[in-house]
Amino acid sequence: MALSRRQFLIGAGLAAAATTMGVAGCAPGSSASGGGGGSSSDLTFAWWGNDVRNKNTASMIDAYMKANSGVKISGQPGEFNTYWDKLATQVAGNTAPDIIQMDMAYIAEYGDRGALLDLSKVDTSKFVEGTVDSGKINDTLYGINAGINSVTLMANPKLFDKAGVSMPDDTTWTWDSMIETAAEVASKAKLNFGVSQIFTTDNGLQSWLRQNGKDLFNGNALGFEAADAQAFFDLMVKAQKAGAIGTPANISEESTKSIDQSTLAVGTGALQVQWSNQIEALDKAAGSDLTILRFPSLAGKATERKAWYKASMLYSASAKSKNPDAVIAFIDWLVNSPESANIGLAERGIPANSEIQTAIQPKLSKAQQGVAKFLNDIKPELSGTPAAPPPGGGKIGAVMFRYQTEVLFGRQSTAEAASKFVDEAKSNLQG
């Protein structure tokens, strides 16, 4: 099943599944059984991904076992859509994989209930500043950054040329000038979208909140109030009226599409929110070289936009693993060894280890090298790593979009929708 844009950007809901879900696809040595295996040296490693990631990860496992003859690792590749239900079932049944590919949206769900292993013994001394804290919950390191990401606006230069509109200077544009540019391109090139997903995912809200001195979360509570949400919803309505973000029907339909069928991929939109490591996949889908742009800022100063590095995903581990030392050694190898890096390159994002980044740079594709340059260029614009969403926080994007849809279709005012959104988001954190 293809992963929709909305699922990718906000994550799928975490559920305690009633039955074990099957994994999709197989990699060499893969296993459908959960748990830590028959001996203390047998490990299981679960991840979600595509065919490329499955192949790469299987090669990593084989390389590690070849160099460590006493360790046997069984792979459990899966799809993002079913991964979380299966993991919840495994954890509840005490059959969790030893090594778990983890998402930022849900690490607190597992870390707070004692399901994850403390990984502070993994060597992160060479990680880029700001990339270690992603995996910390209450000062305990439950996840190791598998790759660096940053939220971006990706642009199709061909559509800007078609519209006769210059590519924006992303170091000086504001939210208002971004809306104006998007509306102009959409009108002149006759597109469904000038910009997609900037207002209707929690990444856009978080970027805007941070620039206003707030954040999505403050510890285990929301980091903003209804008035903040209303101001953001008002900005969305302004963009809607300007013709920058498409019709309500366009927006609703777009939210269900897979990445390779999204507006930027099929040429019906000029700008689209996406994580930086997706540039290569979108280039391929669009049949064109896309451009990575920064998010806008309030005052037109990129150094004030409060950007952040996000872990594209994390490596976590079961607290009930029979051999935690072997788990830690393998995760350490995954993130710090040249052998692992030369296999995976930047498929899981640009490596957090700065020395590994340098070593693999010449082997990266043109698109991946562009991502590496972008992530380096924005260092002066970074402003702290957001804390992982607290338990229940992973639902915030889906809740927000539901109330925004009411606003876009004219069924609720921005004030009413914002108040209900905040009330429901708060209740999820208390559940």
N, C-alpha and C positions, 0 to 999 in steps of 0.2 A: 504494500500500500504506500502511495506517495505521501510524503509529509507536507501538510499544508503550510502556507506562509504563517498563519496565525499560530499553529502548533510549534513551528520552529522558533518564532520570536518570543512567545510567551511560555512555551513548554506545555506538555500535556499534564492533566490533573493527576495527582498522586492518589491512588486508590488501593485499599487493602482487598485485593482480588480474592474471590471465593475459590477459584480454581487456578491451577498452574497453566500459564499460557505457553504455547510452543514458540520456539525461536525460529526466525526466518533465515534461511541460508545456512550453509555449512562452510567451515574453514578446516584445513587439515588439523586433525587431532581434536575437532570440536566434540562436545559432549552435551547431551540434553539434561543430564542429572545435576542437581544442585549440591551444595556442601563442599567440604574440603577434601574429599577423596578418601581412599582406603588407608593411606599411610601418612605420616607427618610430613613427608616430602612431596606429597601429591597436592597440587594447587589447582583451583578453578579460576578462570578469568572471564568475566562477563562484560560485554560492551554492545552498544548500538552503533550502526553505521551502514555504509554502502559497500558495494563490491570491492572498491579500491581499499577501503579501510579494513575489510575482512581479510583481504589478501595480505596487506601490509602487516597486520597484527599477527596473522598466522606465521609469517616469516620472522617476526620479532620473537615469537614464542619458540620457534624452531632454533633460532640462533642462540637464544639464551639456554635452552636445554642442551644444545651441543657443547656450550662452554661450561655448563654446570650439570654434569652427568648424573648427579644424585637427585635432581629435581625433575619432576614430571608436571607439566602444566596443560590442562585441558581447556580449550576455548569454548565460550558460549556466545557466539555472535547473535544479534537480534535486531529488530527494528524499533525505532524510538516509540512508535505508537503503542506497542505491546510490552515494551521493556519494563515500564514502571509497575504495571500490574503483576508481571511475573516476579520482579524483585520484591515487591511487597509480600507476595505469597511465600517466597523463599525465606525471607527474614522471619515472617510469622511462624514458619514451620521449621526454623533452625537449620535450614539447608542453604543459607546464603552463600554466594560465591566468595572465594577468598579475596580476590581482587575485583573491584566494582568500578566501572566507568560511571562517574557521577556528574550530575548537572548542578549548577549553582542554585537553581530554583528549589532543589529538594534536599540539599546536604544537611540543612538544619533539621528537617523532618526525621532523618535517620540519626544524626549526631546527637540530638537532644534526647533520644530514647535509648541511648547506649548501644546502638547497633554497629557503630563504626570504631575502628581501631585508631588509637593515637599514632600518628605518623611522624612525630617530631624527630625521630631518628633518621629519617630520609634527609640526605644532604641537599639543602637549598641555598647554600652559601654563595653560589654563583648565579642565582636567579636574579633577573632584572628587578630593580626596586619596585615595589608595589604589586608584585605578582605572587607573593607567598600568602598574603593575608586573605586571599579569596577563599582559601580552604579552612579558615579558622572559625570555629564556633565556640564562643565563650572562652577564648584564648587557647583552645585545644586544636591542634592541626589534624583535621579529619579528611582533608583532601589535598592532593598535590597537583598543582597546575600542570595540565598536559599540553597546553598551548595558549599563546596570547592572542586575544581578540580585542577589537574595539568596535563599538557601534558606529556606522557610517551612513552617509547618503551616497549611493552609487548612481552614476549618471551615464546616459547614452549620448555621447558627443554628436552622433549622426542626427539625432532628433533635434538637438540644439541648432545644428547647421540647417536642417530642414526648416526650422522656424525662423532662422535668421537672427537668433538670439545668442549673444556671447556667453560662453561658459562662465559662471559666477566665480568671483574671487572668494574662496571659502575661508579665507583668513579674516575677511571684513564683513561678510554678510550677516544680517540680523534675521530674526524670525519673520519680521515684517517684509524685509526685502526678499527672503526666501519664498514667501507666499506670492509676492509680486512676480518674481521670476518664474515660478512654477505656473502661475496663471497665464502669463504671457506665452510660454512655450506650449502649453496645452491648447490655447486658443489659436495660435498661428500654425501649429503643426497638426491641428485637429486630432488631439489625443484624448483618451478617456481620463488620463491622470497627468497632471503636471508633476505631482509628488504623491507617492503612495506610502502609507503606514507611518507617517511622521507623527500624526496625532492619535492614531488608533492602536498603538501598542504601548506597553508600560515603559519601553526604552525611551520613547519620545517624552513621556511624562517625566521620567527620572532625569533626563538631560535638562529639561526645562526647570524642574524643581531644584536641582543642584545649582543652577545659575541664579536661583532666587534664594539661596542659602538654606535649602531644605533637602530632603531626600525621600525616597519611597518609604523607608523604614528607619526607625530610631530604636535600636535594640529590638525588643519583642513587640513594639507598638508601631503604628503608622507614623511616618515622619511629616505628615501634612494634614491639613484640615479641609473641610468642604469648600471654604472660600478659595483655597489654592486650586482645587480640582475645578471649580466653576470658572476661574480665570483661564485655565487651560482649555476647558470646553468652549469658552467664549472665543478663544483664538482659533479653535477648530472650526467654529461656525463662520468666523471671518474668512477663513480659507475656503470654506464651502461656498460662500456667497461670491467670492472672487473667482471661482472656477478653477481653483488650484488643486483640489483633492478628489475630483470626480463627483458623480451623483451618489445619493445614498444607496441606490441599487448597485452601482459600480463597486462601491466600498464593501457592501455586504457580500457580493459575489467574490470579490478579490480575496476576502478573508479565508475562503475555503480552498483556494488554489495551491497546488504544489509549487515549489520554487521554480521549477523549469517551465511552468505555465503562468508564472506571475507576469504582471504588466510590463516590467522591465525586460523580461526574457522574450516576450512575444512582440515587443515594439509598440505597445499602446500607452506607455508611460515613460516620461523622461527621467524621473528621479524615483528612487525607492530606498527605504531603510533596509539595511542588511548588515550582518556581521562581516567583518573584514575578510575572514577566511573563506567566504563564499564567492569571492570575486572570480575564481577560476571556473567554478561551476556555472556561474551566470554568464561569463564570457562565452562559454561553450553553447549554452542554451540560446543566447542572443545572437550568436554568430558574429560577434563584434567585440572589439576591445572597449570595455567600459572604464570609467574614471571614478576613482574613490575620492569623495569629498568629505570634509568635516561637517559636523552639525553646525547650525548657526549659533550665534551668541546674542545676548540681550543688547549689548552696546556695540557690536561689530568688531570685537577684539577677540581673536581666537584664544589668546592666552587667558581669557577670563571665562571660557566656556565650561570649565570644570569637568573636563573629559576624564576617562578612567580606562584602565586595562581590565578586561574581563577574562577569566579563564574560559576558553572555548568549551572545555570540559575538565573534569578532575579525575585523578585516580584515588579511589578510596579503598578501604578494606574492611572485611567483616571482623567485628570484635570477637567473634567466636571461632576464628580460624585456628586450626590445630597447630599451625606453624607460623606464628606472627613474624619471626625473624626471617624466614624465607620469603614471606610476603613483602616485607620492608626492603629486602635485598633486591627483589625483582622490580619493585616500583622505582627504587633508586637507579637501577640499570635502565629502565625505560626513559627516565628524564635526564640522565646524566651521561650516558654512554654514547660514544660516536657510532658504535655498531647499531644501536637502536635508531639513532637520528638519521643515519644514512639509509635506513629502510623506510621510515615514516616521513622523513623530510618535514613538510609543513601541512600535511593532510589534517592533523588535529589542531592546526594553528601554529604560529611561529613559536619554536621552543622557548621556554622561559629561561633556560640556562644560556647566559650571554656568550659563553665560549662555544657552546654547541651551535648557537645562531651563526656565529662567524664561520665555523667549520663547514656548515652545510650551504652557506650563501651561494657559492658558485654552482651548486647543483640544483638550485631552485628554478622553477619555470619563470618566465617573464612576469606572469601575473603574480606569482608568489613573491618575487623580488620586489614588485611594486608594493605589496602588502608590508613587507619588511621595512621598506623605506618609509611608508606612511606611518607605521608604528613608531619608528625612530623619530620622525619629524614632529610628532605630536607630544614628545616628552615634556616640552615647556608648558603644555596645556593641561597636563594631568593634575588632578586634585584629590588624591586619596582613593583608596579602593572601597567601594560600597560594601557594607556587610551583607552576607548571604541573607536572603529572605528568611524570616523566622517561620516556624511551623504554621502552615496555612497561608503563608505569603505567596507561595507559588501560583495561587489562583488569581492574583490581583489583575493581571492583564485581561483575562477572560471576563472578569466581573466588570472592569472598566468599559470594555468594548460593548458589552450588552447594554449598559446605560447610555453610552455614546450613540448607539444605534437608535435608541429612543429619541435622542436629541436630533440626529440627522434626519429622521423621518418626520420630525415635527410633533412627536407625541408627548414629549416632556420638555420643559424649559431647562436651560443649563443649570439653574439653581436647584431645581427639583432633582434632576439626574445626579448632580454632583453630591447632594446630600445623601441620596439613597446609595450611591456608589461607596461613599466613605463609611456609611453605617454598615453595609454588608462586608466591606473589606475588614473593618474592625472586628466584626462578629466572627469572621473566619479565623482571625488570630487568636480568638478566645476559645475556639472549639477544641 
